[in-house]
């Protein structure tokens, strides 16, 4: 699908489509400043990146690596992280890429290699407010993963594991307060910056959907 929808707190509205339809992609940013990158347009894995300004999607610099089932973090279309995933199934990846865009750069925007994840995985989940403050958790390695890693803009460091290993959850938040809901197995968990604790499960069980917002004002949508 190439469909795009806006949420206003009450209802969804269809807006301009993406240029390239895809599944199992990742994203970063907010409704008026976002990036979408990677994913699959069967039978191929994509490097394609698109930038969103709140109205239309535009082609942006491609990922260096074609990846699907990856995760993303960042608060705008000028600074983001892409990590984990796979180029071809059943592969798993530690790949991390950083996106930077600035009117002051000779090259206005580009992806560059970042520090690799400590544990390779796909169907990975992640969140974070900026490129220098990302969090990655769960995933498939194969078998459900419980590892949690934090990114400081240069490298990943492993911290306390999730209480329940899971993959494909719907998630959001920051490096210090995040949520993971649904997934497989279906177990909602909350991150307080140090530890994970179990919380109330979603009303509708699902995995591989979308998530946004914060721990205290989160939103999930779609899924399998």
C-alpha positions in Angstrom: 0.0 0.0 0.0 1.0 3.6 -0.6 -1.9 5.0 1.5 -1.3 7.8 4.0 -3.8 8.9 6.7 -3.7 11.7 9.3 -5.1 11.3 12.8 -6.5 14.3 14.7 -7.2 12.6 18.0 -10.6 11.4 17.0 -10.7 10.2 13.4 -8.5 9.3 10.5 -8.5 11.2 7.2 -7.0 10.0 3.9 -4.3 12.4 2.5 -1.8 12.3 -0.3 -0.2 8.8 -1.1 3.4 7.9 -0.8 5.3 7.6 -4.1 6.3 4.0 -3.5 3.9 1.4 -2.0 5.6 -0.9 0.5 5.2 -3.2 3.5 7.3 -3.7 6.6 8.9 -0.3 6.4 10.1 2.0 9.2 9.5 5.7 9.9 10.4 8.6 12.1 9.1 12.1 12.9 5.7 13.8 13.4 2.7 14.4 11.3 4.1 17.6 9.7 7.8 16.4 9.4 8.3 12.7 8.9 10.5 10.1 7.1 9.5 6.7 5.7 12.3 4.3 4.7 13.1 0.8 3.6 10.5 -2.0 3.5 9.5 -4.5 0.8 7.8 -4.0 -2.5 7.5 -7.7 -3.4 9.7 -9.3 -4.5 12.3 -6.6 -3.8 13.7 -5.0 -0.6 13.9 -1.2 -0.8 16.4 1.4 0.0 13.9 4.1 -0.9 13.4 7.0 1.5 10.6 9.5 1.4 10.2 12.8 3.3 6.8 14.2 4.4 6.0 17.8 5.1 2.5 17.4 6.3 1.0 17.5 2.9 3.0 15.6 0.3 5.7 13.0 0.1 9.0 13.7 -1.7 11.9 11.4 -2.7 14.8 11.7 -0.2 18.3 10.1 -0.2 18.1 6.3 -0.1 19.4 4.0 2.6 22.8 2.6 1.9 21.4 -0.9 2.7 18.1 -2.4 1.4 16.3 -3.4 4.6 12.8 -4.5 5.6 11.4 -5.5 9.0 13.5 -2.7 10.5 12.8 0.0 13.1 13.3 3.8 13.1 13.6 6.6 15.6 13.7 10.4 15.4 11.5 13.5 15.8 11.6 15.1 12.3 12.4 14.5 8.6 15.9 16.0 9.2 17.3 13.6 11.8 16.6 9.9 12.1 17.9 6.4 12.8 17.2 3.2 10.9 18.3 -0.1 12.6 18.0 -3.9 12.5 15.8 -5.7 10.0 16.8 -7.9 7.1 17.8 -7.6 3.4 16.4 -11.0 2.6 14.6 -13.5 4.7 15.5 -15.3 6.9 18.5 -13.1 7.4 18.9 -10.8 10.4 20.9 -7.6 10.6 22.8 -5.4 13.1 22.9 -2.5 10.5 22.4 1.0 11.8 22.2 4.1 9.6 21.9 7.8 10.6 20.0 10.4 8.5 21.0 14.0 8.6 19.6 16.9 6.7 20.6 20.6 6.9 20.4 23.6 4.6 23.9 24.4 5.7 25.4 21.2 4.3 26.8 21.0 0.8 25.0 17.6 0.6 21.5 18.6 1.8 20.6 15.2 3.2 22.2 11.7 3.4 22.2 8.4 5.3 25.5 7.4 6.8 26.6 4.3 8.7 26.2 4.3 12.4 27.3 1.9 15.1 26.0 -1.7 14.7 23.5 -3.2 17.1 25.0 -5.6 19.6 22.4 -8.3 18.7 21.3 -8.9 15.1 17.5 -9.2 14.7 14.5 -8.4 12.5 10.9 -7.5 13.4 12.7 -5.3 15.8 10.9 -2.5 17.8 12.2 0.9 18.6 11.6 4.5 19.6 13.4 7.6 20.5 13.1 11.4 20.3 16.3 12.0 18.4 19.1 10.4 16.4 21.3 10.5 19.5 18.8 9.0 21.9 17.3 5.9 20.4 16.1 2.7 22.0 15.8 -0.8 20.3 14.1 -3.7 21.9 12.7 -7.2 21.2 12.7 -8.6 17.7 13.5 -12.0 16.1 17.0 -13.5 16.1 15.6 -16.4 15.4 13.3 -16.9 18.3 11.8 -13.9 20.2 14.4 -11.6 21.6 14.4 -9.7 24.9 17.5 -7.6 24.5 17.2 -3.8 25.0 19.9 -1.5 23.6 20.3 2.3 23.8 22.0 4.5 21.1 23.9 7.6 22.0 24.6 8.9 18.5 27.7 6.8 18.0 27.2 3.3 19.5 24.6 0.9 21.0 24.9 -0.3 24.6 22.9 -3.2 26.1 20.8 -2.5 29.2 18.2 -4.5 31.1 16.3 -7.1 29.1 12.5 -7.0 28.5 10.5 -9.0 31.0 9.0 -11.0 28.1 10.8 -11.7 24.9 8.7 -10.6 22.0 8.7 -9.4 18.4 6.6 -7.3 16.1 5.1 -5.1 18.8 3.4 -1.7 18.4 5.5 0.8 20.2 6.3 4.4 21.0 8.1 6.7 23.4 11.6 7.9 24.2 14.8 6.4 25.5 13.7 6.9 29.1 10.0 6.2 28.8 8.6 3.8 26.2 5.9 1.3 25.6 5.6 -2.0 23.8 2.1 -3.4 23.1 0.8 -6.4 21.3 3.4 -8.4 19.4 4.1 -12.0 19.7 3.5 -13.1 22.4 0.8 -10.6 23.2 2.2 -8.8 26.3 2.2 -5.0 26.9 5.3 -3.7 28.6 6.5 -0.3 29.9 10.1 1.0 30.0 11.1 3.5 32.8 14.6 4.1 31.6 16.0 1.3 33.7 13.5 -1.7 33.8 10.6 -3.1 31.9 7.3 -4.0 33.7 4.2 -5.7 32.3 1.2 -3.5 31.8 -2.4 -3.9 30.5 -2.7 -5.6 27.1 -4.3 -4.1 24.0 -8.0 -4.6 23.5 -7.4 -6.2 20.1 -4.5 -8.7 19.9 -2.1 -8.0 17.0 1.4 -7.6 15.8 3.4 -5.7 13.2 1.3 -2.6 13.3 2.1 1.1 13.9 2.8 3.0 17.1 3.4 6.6 18.0 3.3 9.0 20.9 4.6 8.7 24.4 4.2 6.3 27.4 1.3 8.4 28.8 -0.2 9.5 25.5 0.3 6.6 23.1 -1.4 5.5 19.9 -1.4 2.2 18.0 -3.0 1.4 14.7 -3.4 -1.5 12.2 -1.4 -4.7 12.5 -1.8 -8.3 11.7 
